[in-house]
Amino acid sequence: MAVTAALIKDLRERTGAGMVDCKNALTKTDGDIDGAIEVLREKGLAAAAKKAGRIASEGLVYAYLTDDNAIGVLVEVNSETDFVAKNELFRNYVIDVAKQAASSTAENIDDFFSEKWLFDGGDTVRDSLNRKISVISENLNIRRFTRFKKQGAGAIVSYIHGGGRVAVIIELACEKDSDKLFEAGKNLCMQIAAMSPRFVARADISQEFIDKEKEILTQLALNEGKPANIVEKIIAGRLDKELKEFCLLEQEYVKDSGLTVSQYIESVSKEIGALASVRRFERYETGEGLEKRVDNFAEEVNKAIKG
């Protein structure tokens, strides 16, 4: 049987092995996918196959800055258990993934997986992940990355909270270099970690997003039995409050409730002697949006007893 791209893709998805290894295994077995799986298992390259169905929703998020402050990255690498997330081998691997992302030119996770791994082995990022799965014996996944390349004068600042539960990077613009700018960046990262804003300012919110929120708030008001003639006023008030919570600059500053974040940045600008502003930020929280693993200890024991 001819070795097609579709066969290679199927084998890769079923085993987690690298593209070249899948192609070679299929060539050796004349396109027999079951035989190719055995070939990969014999080489230790399909160790991820048995674990691929397990939920990997624990793990770490990590922030990394290059020494010259030109690039900042966030990465999320997932594991099945919190126990592994605390393992030094796993944590060191996450740091390497972040360094890889800082040097990467990939624009998406698939391209990132295909890049040459910069560290031991010299193979691909995906191959490095499969090797780590074999060693750690849990399903692992490099879920996502964000890379900021500094867009002008200013600073990229990072913050990691809870040992890797939440990580933030922010890029601040400012024509004057100052330690106070980095201090402000750290404070703003802590604000973002705690308050989870989604936008820098209201101008960054799309009309589509606003319309959707209006639709949700309208239905909520109607479900509450509010009179139809005052629903519009209720929605306007609720929407304004919601958008303030979504926008970093409009949030109450957590270190001084008498200020908004925008007012805090104004005070920093005066101290520095130059205008400071937020270009962009990104916040990662481990496992957000993923199904969580639920362990049933009795079920696990019964499975072990039955072999």
N, C-alpha and C positions, 0 to 999 in steps of 0.2 A: 504493500500500500504506500502511496506517495505521502511524504511528510509535508502537510500543508500548514499555513499560518494558523488556521482554525484549530488544528490538532495541537500545535505548540501552545496556543493560548489556553486551550482546555486543560492541558497537562500542567501548565504553570499555575492556573487557578486552583487545581485540585491538590497540588503538592507544595506550592509556594517556592519551588526551585527557580533558579535563574533561567532566562530565555535560552541561552546557549546550551546549558545543561539539559534542558528539556528537548531541544532540537537534537542533540547528540544521542540522548536516550531513545528517542523515537526512531532515529536513523538506525541505531543498533538493533531495534526490535521490528524494523520494517513497518513502522506506523502502528504497532500494537500498543495501545495506551496503557492497558493493564500491565503488560510486560515492561513498559517504560517506567511505570511507577515502581515496580520491583527493582529495576536497575538503579533508580534514584535512591531508593531506600537502602540498597546495598552499599551505596557510596556515602550514605549518611546525609544526602541532600534533600530527602523528603521527610526529614524529621518533623517538619512543621505540619505535615499532612494530617497526622492524628490529632493535632491541636487546633486546626484551623477553624473548627466549629465552636470552640469555646469562646465565651464572651470576654473580651479584653477591654474593660472599662475603668480599671484602676490605672496606676502609673504615675507619671510626672509631667508637669509642664516646666519648661526651663527657659530662661532668658540669657542671652550671650551677646556681649559687645566686643568688637575688635579693639585692639590696643590703641588704634588711632582714632577711635570713636567715629569711624566713617560708616560702619555697618552695625545694625542691631538685629537680632533675630529672636523669635519665639518658636519653640517646638513643643509638640506633645507626643510622647511615646507611651503607649498603653501596655499594661500587663493585666493578668487575670486577677491577681491578688495584691493587696496592700503590702503584704509581707515581702514580695519580690520588689515592689516599688522602693522599699527601704534598703534593699540589697546593694552593697557598694559596687558590685560588678554591673548591675543594671544602671545605677546612677552614673557611673563613669561612661557607659555606653550612650546615655542620653546626652551627656556633655559633648561626646564625639559627634553625635547626630547634629547638635546645634552648631558645632564648628564646621561641619560639612555644609550645613545650610547657609552659613555665612559666606562660604567660598563658592556656593552653587550659582549656576545661571538658570536653573530650572524655574519655570513659572507655575508648575503644578506638581502634585505629589507623584503622578505616574512618571513624569520626566525625572523627578528627583530619584525615584527608585532605580532608574536605569543608569544613573551617573556612576562613574568610577568612584569606588570608596577610597577615601584619602588615607586611610590608616592601614592596619594589618591586612595582608592578603592581596590588595590591589584589584579586587573584583568589584562587583556592583554594590550599591547601597542595599538592594534587596537581598543579595547573597549574604551580606554582613548581618542582616536581620535574621535570616534563616539559621546562620551559624549560632547566633545568640539564643535563638529559640531552642536549638539542640542542647546548648550548654545549660540554660536556665530551666528547661523543661516546663515552660509555660508558653501559651500563645502570647505573642507580643505583636505590636503594630506601631509603625510610625504613622500617626494619623494625619498630622498637618504641620505646616510651618508658615511663618510670616517673616519676610525680610525687609527691613527698612535700610535704604541707602540714603545717607544724609543729602538733603536737597539744597543746602546752602549753609550760611553761617548759623551757628547754634549748637545744640547738643542732643544726643540720643541718650536717654537714661532708662535704666531698667529696675525692676523690683520683683522679688520672688517672695511669696507669702506662704506660711504653713509648710515649709520644707518642700515645696513643689506642688502645692494644691492649686495655687493661683500665681500667674506670672503676667507682668505688664511691661510693655516698652512704650515710650513716648518720645516724640521728636519735637523739640522746642526751637523756635526761630529767635535769634537775637544777634545783632551785629557786634556786640561787645562780649568777649569771653570773660566769664566770672564763675567763681566757685558758688556764688549765690544762685546762678542759673541751674547748676547741677543739684543744689539743695532743693530748689523749687521743683525740679523735675522729679526728684525722689518723693517729695510731698504729694505731687499730683499723681504719681504712680500709685501711692497708697490710697489716695482718694478714689482712683479708678478701681483698684482692687476691692475696696469696701463697698462702693456705691454702684458699680457696674453701668456706667453711662454707655450709650450706644453711638453717640455722635459728639463731635466737638462743639458745634453750634447749631442753632435752629436752621440756619441757611443750608446745612448739609443734609437736611431731611427731605426726602423726595415727596412729591405730591401724592404719589401712589401709596406711600407709607401712611401719610396723614389721612387719606381717604379711607384706607383700611381701618385705621384706629377709630375714625368717626363712625364707620359702619358697626364696629364692635360696641362702641359706647352707646350708640343709638339703640341697638338691640337690648343692651343691658338696662338702659333707662326704661324702655317699654316693658321689659320683663319685670321690672320693679313696680310697675303700675303707675309710673309718672304720667301726669296729664300731657296729652299730645301737644298742647299749646305752649308748654314750657320746656319740652324736651330739648329744643334747639339751644336754649340758654344753658341748660344743665350740661349738655354736651360740650359747649364752648368752654365752660369753666373747667370741666374734667379734662378736656383735651389739653388746655393750657397747662394745667398742673402736671399732667403726664409728660408733656414735651419738656417741661423744666427738669423733670427727673431723668429724662433720656439724654439731655444735653449737658455735657461736662461743665461748660462755662456758666450755666444757669443754676447748677446745683449749689446747695448750701455747703460751704467749705467745712470739712469735718473737724479740722483743727481749730476753727474759730467760727462758731455758728452765727456770729454777727456779720460775716462776709459771705458773698457768693464766691465761687471759684474765679470768676472774671475779675472781681474786685481784689482778690488775693494776688492775681497775676499783675494787676495794675500797681499794687504796692511793691511787688518784686521789681518791676520795671523802674520804679523810682529809686529803689536801693541800688540797682545796677547802673542806672544812668543811661539806659537804652531800652527801647521797646522790646518786650518779650511776648511771644505768642505761641499758641499750640498749633503745630502743623498737622499732627495726626497721632493716634495712639492705637494700641491693640491690647486686648485682654484675653487671656486663655484661662480656663478653669478645667482641671482634669476631669475627663469623662462627661463634660456637659453635652447633653443631647444623646448620650449613648444609653442603651439598655444596661442596667446594672446586673451583675451576677448575683444570684440568690442560691446560697448553698443549703442543701438539705442533708444534715450530717447522717441521719438514720439511713437515708437512701444511699449515700456514699458507702456506708458500712455494709449494707446489704449487697451492693454491687461487688465490693471487695470479697465478701464471703463466697459469693457465687462465682468468683473468678473472672 
